């Protein structure tokens, strides 16, 4: 298979400009259509399988982690009502409104590519088979906001080890569920769906990198990426791919959604770096979600405050070039 590097692919090859500009309108129409179809076609039993709005089921046996920050977590309400999840709508409040469309049971994760034991694992086995920890991490977005989230999850490296990566596994690619019924934003061709992300293998194997299954001790709500999403606390939010169904170990750097769409704005590495501005805004400071627009902006730290743990991964790299 011919793999094109993201830099070789212009965004206009993927998304017609008028579709991109009208994305809000088109997403609203796609989701309204899906909502009506879902309500029209659902029996009482099927309705019970759609996630109810509000707080989720508690995850048993969650242990605290020494890798948590001691910052005060953002409120549950703010974390679950200010989201980026384009498949569930454009704008920060739309994903929470539309999350009921995302059924998350049954759910299977496929792990394939450069590994000795490719295969599948169900979400119930993920929840019971990997010790679930509370990891309080800061999530930082390129749009200059941040929140502190008490995630529940487990190190990605523990899951990858089960599938036995080979020595040719240099990168890890991730894919979101492709199902326009459950993720109706996928009816609008603003991205080359499904949403895709990637990490270098050493980033994926770092003990700070987790697959999250919950927050505030409970199963993840749909808008936050149920039932399984990536969290890499030293990178910008868009690396945190949601509702993952596939992980592929690869020899080449994988294409990612944002690299394909706007490569000049979002690089593959996406390390939080106050010294490198986004073309349309400064990355030097941020506000905390939940504190309001009048709150004082805080200075952004390199690697989101995790430099002592992760800067060595990038020794010798020009982080202006590999942004
Ligand atoms: N994953 C998918 N599948 N689709 C998306 O639109 N948005 C990303 C990331 N993961 C996104 C996604 C962006 S831009 C951010 S900032 C984080 O999710 C936000 O995560 P949160 O809603 O839990 O705050």
Boltz pocket constraint, residues with backbone or C-beta under 6 A from the ligand:
constraints:
  - pocket:
      binder: B
      contacts: [[A, 79], [A, 82], [A, 83], [A, 84], [A, 85], [A, 86], [A, 87], [A, 139], [A, 140], [A, 141], [A, 142], [A, 176], [A, 195], [A, 223], [A, 224], [A, 225], [A, 236], [A, 237], [A, 238], [A, 239], [A, 240], [A, 241], [A, 242], [A, 243]]
      max_distance: 6.0
